[in-house]
Amino acid sequence: MKKGSGKNLDWFFYNWFFTPGYIDLALAKVDKTAKGYALEIKNIGGFAIPFDVVATYDDGSDERFHQTPIVWERNQKETSVNIKTGKSVKR
């Protein structure tokens, strides 16, 4: 994989093949920022997985923000995700 991709992907495949991890994420914290929202996501199960953040706005509309497994490269226990939006989030 390293040769074909030109990148070290051990961080991704290690938990899939060598740990008893499972898929379980939790939204730990949400902070309003000047450009939208900063989210702290906890990786309870340990797998480096892609995930979607679905924001429901005050106007009733929804928006999906896709995150690839690369967000777990530096730290597989928790990550921060920035959501850029000018709308007010209801949930």
Order of alpha helices (4+ residues) and beta strands (2+ residues): alpha-alpha-beta-beta-beta-beta-beta
